[in-house]
Amino acid sequence: MDREARLKRLRFRAWHRGTKEADLLIGGFFDRHHEGWSDAEIDWYEAFLEEQDVDIMAWAIGTQPVPERWDGAMMRRLKALNYIEHPE
């Protein structure tokens, strides 16, 4: 699958998580950061989306420790939470 098709698929998955809160966190992160991602970062995000929303949200807000597998630069950007825009 080419890069654009892969990103389009990831965007859909990021914005259709099941709860509005997860959509804003995971989809907002994708929208803010995906343009600069390397292939390795796309791989990371693709695998990361397989995790449960409740776990991703807990890691992002710091109520649960981040598993070593996900810890790193991408998680630090996710934890910044500066990409979430409140819907009007």
N, C-alpha and C positions, 0 to 999 in steps of 0.2 A: 504494500500500500504506500502511495507517495505521501510526502510530508503533509501537504495541505489536506488531503482526505483524512489522514490520521488525526490531525488537529481538529478538524471539523467533528469527527467522531468523539474525540475527547471532550470537546466543548459541550456537545449534547449530553454526554454522560455526567459531566460536572454540574450541569444546570438541571438535571432531572434525577435528584437523589431521593426524593420522597418527602422531605420537609422543607419549608421555606428557609429555615435557619441554615440547614445544610447546603441548600442551593446558593444562598448568599455567600457563605463562607468558601465553599469549594468552587463554585462557579465564578465568584468574584475574584478569587485567587487566579484562576485560569485566565480570565479576561485581562487582568492587570499584568500578568507575567509571561504568558505563553510565547509572545513574539520573539523574545530573546533566548528561548530555550535551545540548548544543544540537543542532539539526538539522545544522549545519555539522560538528560533531564526529562525529555519526553518519555523515555523508557521508565524512569522513576515514577513519573506522574501516572502513567498508564497502570503500573502495578499498584500504586498507592490507591487508586480508585477502587480496587478490589476490597479494601478495608471497609469495615462498618462505619457508617456516619457518626454514630455515637462515640466511637474510638477516635476518629479524626478530630471531631470537635473537642473532645477532652484533651487531646494532645495540643491542639491549637491554643486553647485557653489556659493550659497548664494545670488542669485538675488531675491528670494522669501523666506518669512519666512516658516519654517518647521511647519506643523500642529502638534499640541500636540500629536495626535495619533501616529505619526512616530518619534517623538523626543526621543532620548535616545542613548544608546551605539552603536547600529547598524547604526544609522544615523551619528553619529560622525565618525565612521569608513568609511562610504560612502563618507563623506565630506572631508576626508583626501586626496582623489584623488591620492594617492601614489601607486596605483595598476594598473593604466592604462599604457599599453605598446603600443607605437606607432608602427603600422604595417610597415614593410619594403616595 
